Amino acid sequence: MNKSKILECERTRIEKMINFQLPNKYITIGIGVFLATFLSFIVLKIMGLNSEFTKLILRSIMLVSLLVISVSKDKEEDEMVKLIRVQSYALAFVIGILYAVIQPVINFLVSLVVHTDKTIYSNLGDFQVLIFMLMIQLNFFYFLKRMR
């Protein structure tokens, strides 16, 4: 194989990964799984069953369900919807980075004012940042889609 064929093969693989989307029916599946997981969190909290392992599993399921919703095709997937999707990912990324940087500072300052004796600076967890970014992406996507 010559160099141009190898490059073309790699380009095709990358384009397949970039253009990957699930069929439209996965949106409802993702919403259903997300709601079931959210309700499971509430039920487990009421029952007092708060093991770290179940929290980890439910958080992972919740993140995957939001990701499934995010990468599923729209009913009418055209170039404009693809552009809106890319814009919503970019906005979610920028806002997520700002959130991850600013929120711990705000938490520290509030802790300093409320609890003057023991103020602790702590970073946000990965779950909190990821779920925030996915929620922002989905909200911006549907908001921008309605505004077109």
C-alpha positions as CSV (number, residue, x, y, z in Angstrom):
1,M,0.0,0.0,0.0
2,N,1.2,3.4,-0.8
3,K,1.1,6.4,1.5
4,S,-2.0,8.0,-0.1
5,K,-4.1,4.9,0.2
6,I,-3.2,4.6,3.9
7,L,-4.1,8.3,4.5
8,E,-7.4,7.9,2.6
9,C,-8.3,4.8,4.7
10,E,-7.5,6.7,7.9
11,R,-9.5,9.7,6.8
12,T,-12.5,7.5,6.1
13,R,-12.3,5.9,9.6
14,I,-12.1,9.3,11.2
15,E,-15.0,10.6,9.2
16,K,-17.1,7.6,10.3
17,M,-16.3,8.3,13.9
18,I,-17.1,12.0,13.5
19,N,-20.4,11.3,11.8
20,F,-21.5,8.6,14.2
21,Q,-25.1,9.0,15.4
22,L,-27.7,6.6,16.8
23,P,-31.1,6.3,15.2
24,N,-33.9,8.6,16.4
25,K,-35.6,6.0,18.5
26,Y,-32.7,6.0,21.0
27,I,-33.8,9.5,22.2
28,T,-36.9,8.0,23.9
29,I,-34.9,5.1,25.2
30,G,-32.3,7.5,26.7
31,I,-35.0,9.6,28.3
32,G,-36.7,6.5,29.8
33,V,-33.4,5.2,31.2
34,F,-32.5,8.6,32.6
35,L,-35.9,9.0,34.3
36,A,-35.8,5.5,35.7
37,T,-32.3,6.1,37.1
38,F,-33.3,9.5,38.6
39,L,-36.3,7.8,40.3
40,S,-34.0,5.1,41.5
41,F,-31.9,7.7,43.2
42,I,-34.9,9.2,44.9
43,V,-36.2,5.8,46.0
44,L,-32.8,4.8,47.4
45,K,-32.5,8.1,49.2
46,I,-35.9,7.7,50.8
47,M,-35.2,4.1,51.8
48,G,-31.8,5.1,53.3
49,L,-29.8,2.7,51.0
50,N,-26.9,5.0,50.0
51,S,-24.0,2.7,49.2
52,E,-21.2,4.2,47.2
53,F,-21.3,1.3,44.7
54,T,-24.9,1.8,43.8
55,K,-24.4,5.6,43.5
56,L,-21.5,4.9,41.1
57,I,-23.5,2.5,39.0
58,L,-26.5,4.8,38.9
59,R,-24.4,7.8,38.0
60,S,-22.7,5.9,35.2
61,I,-26.1,4.8,33.8
62,M,-27.3,8.4,34.1
63,L,-24.3,9.7,32.1
64,V,-24.6,7.1,29.4
65,S,-28.3,7.8,29.0
66,L,-27.7,11.5,28.5
67,L,-24.9,10.6,26.1
68,V,-27.3,8.4,24.1
69,I,-29.8,11.3,23.9
70,S,-27.0,13.6,22.8
71,V,-25.7,11.5,20.0
72,S,-29.1,10.3,18.6
73,K,-30.3,11.7,15.3
74,D,-33.0,14.2,15.1
75,K,-36.2,13.4,13.2
76,E,-35.1,15.8,10.5
77,E,-31.3,15.6,10.5
78,D,-30.0,18.2,7.9
79,E,-27.0,20.4,7.7
80,M,-28.6,23.1,9.9
81,V,-29.3,20.6,12.7
82,K,-25.7,19.3,12.4
83,L,-24.4,22.9,12.7
84,I,-26.7,23.5,15.7
85,R,-25.5,20.3,17.3
86,V,-21.8,21.3,16.9
87,Q,-22.6,24.8,18.3
88,S,-24.3,23.3,21.3
89,Y,-21.3,21.0,22.0
90,A,-19.0,24.0,21.7
91,L,-21.1,26.1,24.1
92,A,-21.4,23.2,26.6
93,F,-17.6,22.7,26.5
94,V,-16.9,26.4,27.2
95,I,-19.5,26.7,29.9
96,G,-18.5,23.4,31.4
97,I,-14.9,24.6,31.7
98,L,-16.0,27.9,33.2
99,Y,-18.2,26.0,35.7
100,A,-15.4,23.7,36.7
101,V,-13.1,26.6,37.4
102,I,-15.5,29.1,39.0
103,Q,-17.7,26.9,41.1
104,P,-15.1,25.6,43.5
105,V,-14.0,29.3,44.1
106,I,-17.6,30.2,44.8
107,N,-18.0,27.2,47.2
108,F,-14.9,28.3,49.0
109,L,-16.0,31.9,49.4
110,V,-19.4,30.9,50.6
111,S,-17.8,28.4,53.0
112,L,-15.5,31.1,54.2
113,V,-18.4,33.4,55.0
114,V,-20.7,30.8,56.6
115,H,-18.1,28.6,58.4
116,T,-15.2,30.9,59.2
117,D,-13.4,28.2,61.3
118,K,-13.1,25.5,58.7
119,T,-12.9,26.5,55.1
120,I,-11.9,23.8,52.6
121,Y,-11.2,24.3,48.9
122,S,-12.5,21.3,47.0
123,N,-12.7,20.5,43.3
124,L,-15.8,19.4,41.6
125,G,-16.2,15.7,40.9
126,D,-16.1,14.3,37.4
127,F,-19.8,13.3,37.5
128,Q,-20.9,16.8,38.4
129,V,-18.9,18.4,35.6
130,L,-20.0,15.7,33.0
131,I,-23.6,15.8,33.8
132,F,-23.6,19.6,33.8
133,M,-22.0,19.6,30.3
134,L,-24.4,17.1,28.9
135,M,-27.4,18.9,30.3
136,I,-26.1,22.2,28.9
137,Q,-25.5,20.6,25.5
138,L,-29.0,19.1,25.3
139,N,-30.7,22.3,26.5
140,F,-28.7,24.5,24.1
141,F,-29.3,22.1,21.2
142,Y,-33.1,22.1,21.7
143,F,-33.2,25.8,22.4
144,L,-31.1,26.7,19.3
145,K,-33.2,24.2,17.2
146,R,-36.4,26.0,18.2
147,M,-34.9,29.4,17.4
148,R,-33.9,28.6,13.8
